Amino acid sequence: MAAAYDQFFLFGDSITEQSSDQGRGFSFAAALQYAYIRRLDVVNRGFSGYNTDQAVDVLPMIIPAPEYARIRFLMVFFGANDASIPEALNKQHVPLARYRENLLRIVTHPAIVAHKPRVILVTPPPVNEHLQWIRDKARGFERVSRTAVATKSYADAVCELGKELGIPVLNLWKTFISKTGWKIEEPIPGSMEINENSILEDLMHDGLHFNPAGYRILYDEMMKLIAEHWPDQLPENLPYIFPTWNDDLAWETFEQKTNQNEDTK
């Protein structure tokens, strides 16, 4: 028997996993869940530390068959780990070409295609090397594991792939960086070539993972993207799956349908 609620499926790494944590304040997944409450189930399948190689491996085991639960939206948000430098001791690096190919494999996987979901690709965010280096030194690394320049190239790859496939891209890298006042001829904010950027400090507490301000941007940009591409799917434009407790007419219709379904069994 199919689930009553379609799903808004969040597939990503630790930034996605932690988007359900409200310990710091505002969190993306919790806010999205509340926005779509009684309309869609928001499913968080974030996997801390995963790159796209690992995402491809686990995908067939985490996607439900359409007859059990229908995925209406699929957010794919990887790249922060893939963009680690090749020499990094975290061993999370995935070469740019394979990263792009992995994203393609995810969005075209038969388990995904069977749902015909509305796919949203999210770029990796910028990296604040200053804070990242503090974290890396504490882990015994000899150099910073992620760089501002490398991460931009992975964000660019997501944008290019989305354009080729006709899939909407939430360019989180661009949105974060735009708040810093960056000019293209200047070093990228977050780079240790320049002083630490206070805006990026506000958005990411360790140079990579989000503060509430970062998750608020992700949420707001997600709502803007849905409004642009699928305005009929905004929360306020979707009906409740089950009637409100005091809607007598809706309850009468609901009970008639339930009785009809029972009669056909």
DAFEN-V55205 format. One record per pair of residues at least 4 apart in sequence whose ideal C-beta (glycine too) atoms are under 8 Angstrom apart, sorted by the first residue. I is the first residue (numbers start at 0). GAP is how many residues later the second one is. Records with the same first field share a line. If there is no record, write none. Layout:
BEGIN
I: GAP ; GAP
END
This chain:
BEGIN
0: 67
1: 64 ; 65 ; 66 ; 67 ; 68
2: 4 ; 38 ; 65 ; 66 ; 67
3: 237 ; 238
4: 34 ; 35 ; 36 ; 64 ; 236
5: 34 ; 35 ; 63 ; 64 ; 65 ; 66
6: 33 ; 34 ; 35 ; 36 ; 57 ; 62 ; 63 ; 64 ; 65 ; 66
7: 24 ; 28 ; 32 ; 33 ; 34 ; 35 ; 64 ; 65 ; 67
8: 34 ; 36 ; 54 ; 62 ; 64 ; 65 ; 66 ; 108
9: 6 ; 9 ; 19 ; 22 ; 32 ; 33 ; 34 ; 35 ; 36 ; 65 ; 67
10: 5 ; 34 ; 35 ; 44 ; 48 ; 51 ; 63 ; 64 ; 65 ; 66 ; 67 ; 95
11: 4 ; 5 ; 33 ; 34 ; 35 ; 63 ; 64 ; 65 ; 66 ; 110
12: 4 ; 33 ; 34 ; 35 ; 36 ; 37 ; 38 ; 64 ; 65 ; 67 ; 68
13: 4 ; 32 ; 33 ; 34 ; 35 ; 36 ; 66 ; 195
14: 4 ; 31 ; 62 ; 65 ; 110 ; 193 ; 194 ; 195
15: 13 ; 28 ; 29 ; 30 ; 31 ; 59 ; 61
16: 27 ; 29 ; 30 ; 31
17: 9 ; 28 ; 30 ; 191 ; 192
18: 8 ; 9 ; 10 ; 11 ; 25 ; 27 ; 191 ; 196 ; 199
19: 7 ; 9 ; 10 ; 24 ; 26
20: 6
21: 4 ; 5 ; 8
23: 181 ; 187 ; 188
24: 186 ; 187
25: 5 ; 186 ; 187 ; 189 ; 190 ; 193
26: 4 ; 185 ; 188
27: 4 ; 182 ; 187 ; 188 ; 190 ; 191 ; 194
28: 4 ; 13 ; 15 ; 17
29: 4
30: 4 ; 184 ; 188
31: 4 ; 10 ; 187 ; 190
32: 4 ; 9
34: 188 ; 200
35: 4 ; 5 ; 6 ; 199 ; 202
37: 202 ; 203 ; 204
38: 196 ; 199 ; 200 ; 201 ; 202
39: 32 ; 33 ; 198
40: 28
44: 17
46: 7 ; 8 ; 11
48: 32 ; 41 ; 43
49: 4 ; 5 ; 8 ; 28 ; 31
50: 4 ; 27 ; 30 ; 31 ; 41 ; 42 ; 43 ; 48
51: 4 ; 26 ; 27 ; 30 ; 42 ; 46 ; 47 ; 50 ; 51 ; 54
52: 4 ; 41 ; 45 ; 49
53: 4
54: 4 ; 23 ; 47 ; 51
55: 46 ; 49 ; 50 ; 53
57: 4
58: 4 ; 47 ; 50 ; 52 ; 53
59: 49 ; 51
62: 8 ; 46 ; 48 ; 49 ; 52
63: 4 ; 5 ; 7
64: 4 ; 49
65: 4 ; 5 ; 48 ; 49
69: 45
70: 41 ; 44 ; 46
71: 43 ; 45 ; 46 ; 161
72: 44 ; 45 ; 47 ; 153 ; 160
73: 33 ; 38 ; 41 ; 43 ; 44 ; 45 ; 46
74: 45 ; 47 ; 147
75: 27 ; 30 ; 31 ; 43 ; 44 ; 45 ; 46
76: 44 ; 45
77: 4 ; 21 ; 24 ; 25 ; 46
78: 4 ; 20 ; 44 ; 45 ; 72 ; 75 ; 76 ; 79
79: 44 ; 45 ; 47 ; 66 ; 71 ; 128
80: 9 ; 11 ; 13
81: 10 ; 11 ; 12 ; 17 ; 20 ; 42 ; 72
82: 10 ; 16 ; 41 ; 44 ; 63 ; 67 ; 68 ; 70 ; 71
83: 4 ; 6 ; 8 ; 9 ; 61 ; 62
84: 8 ; 58 ; 59 ; 60 ; 61 ; 62 ; 65
85: 7 ; 9
86: 56
87: 4 ; 5 ; 53 ; 55 ; 57 ; 58
88: 50 ; 51 ; 52 ; 53 ; 56
89: 51 ; 55
91: 53
93: 4 ; 5 ; 8
94: 4
95: 4 ; 57 ; 58 ; 61
96: 4
97: 4
98: 4 ; 55 ; 58
99: 4 ; 57 ; 60 ; 61
100: 4
101: 4
102: 4 ; 18 ; 54 ; 55 ; 58
103: 4 ; 57 ; 61
104: 4
105: 6
106: 5 ; 12 ; 14 ; 58 ; 60
107: 4 ; 5
108: 4
109: 4
111: 5 ; 7
117: 111 ; 112 ; 115
118: 48 ; 49
119: 47 ; 48 ; 49 ; 50 ; 102 ; 105
120: 37 ; 40 ; 41 ; 46 ; 47 ; 48 ; 49
121: 36 ; 47 ; 48 ; 50 ; 96
122: 31 ; 32 ; 35 ; 36 ; 46 ; 47 ; 48 ; 49 ; 50 ; 51
123: 27 ; 30 ; 31 ; 34 ; 48 ; 49
124: 26 ; 47 ; 48 ; 51 ; 78 ; 79 ; 83 ; 85 ; 89
125: 22 ; 25 ; 26 ; 47 ; 50 ; 51 ; 62 ; 63 ; 64 ; 74
126: 5 ; 19 ; 20 ; 21 ; 24 ; 63 ; 80 ; 81
127: 4 ; 20 ; 62 ; 68 ; 69 ; 72 ; 73 ; 76 ; 79 ; 80
128: 4 ; 15 ; 17 ; 18 ; 19 ; 61 ; 62 ; 63 ; 78
129: 4 ; 60 ; 62 ; 66 ; 77
130: 4 ; 65 ; 70 ; 73 ; 74 ; 75 ; 76 ; 77
131: 4 ; 12 ; 13 ; 14 ; 74 ; 75 ; 76
132: 4 ; 11 ; 59 ; 74
133: 4 ; 72 ; 73
134: 4 ; 71 ; 72 ; 73
135: 5 ; 7 ; 8 ; 9
136: 4
140: 4
143: 48
145: 4 ; 5 ; 61 ; 62
146: 4 ; 44
147: 4 ; 39 ; 40 ; 41 ; 42 ; 43
148: 4 ; 39 ; 42
149: 4
150: 4 ; 22
151: 4 ; 21 ; 36
152: 4
153: 4
154: 4 ; 16 ; 17 ; 18 ; 19
155: 4
156: 4
157: 4 ; 11 ; 13
158: 4 ; 10 ; 12
159: 4
160: 4 ; 6
161: 4 ; 5 ; 6 ; 7
162: 6
167: 57 ; 60 ; 61
169: 48 ; 51 ; 52 ; 55
170: 4
171: 4 ; 45 ; 46 ; 49
172: 4
173: 4
174: 4 ; 42 ; 46
175: 4 ; 23 ; 24 ; 27 ; 38 ; 41
176: 5 ; 11 ; 12
177: 4
178: 20 ; 24
179: 9 ; 17 ; 19 ; 20
181: 4 ; 6 ; 7
185: 8
186: 4 ; 6 ; 7
188: 5 ; 8 ; 10 ; 11
189: 7 ; 10 ; 17
195: 4 ; 5
196: 4
197: 4
198: 4
199: 4 ; 7
201: 9 ; 11
202: 7 ; 8 ; 10 ; 11 ; 14
203: 4 ; 5 ; 6 ; 7 ; 10
204: 4 ; 5 ; 6
209: 4 ; 5 ; 8
210: 4
211: 4
212: 4
213: 4
214: 4
215: 4
216: 4
217: 4
218: 4
219: 4
220: 4
221: 4
222: 4 ; 11
223: 4
224: 4
225: 4 ; 5 ; 7 ; 8
226: 4 ; 7
229: 4
230: 6
231: 5 ; 6
232: 4 ; 5
233: 4
239: 4
241: 12
242: 4 ; 7 ; 8 ; 11
243: 6
246: 4
247: 4
248: 4
249: 4
250: 4
251: 4
252: 4
253: 4
254: 4
255: 4
256: 4
257: 4
258: 4
259: 4
260: 4
END
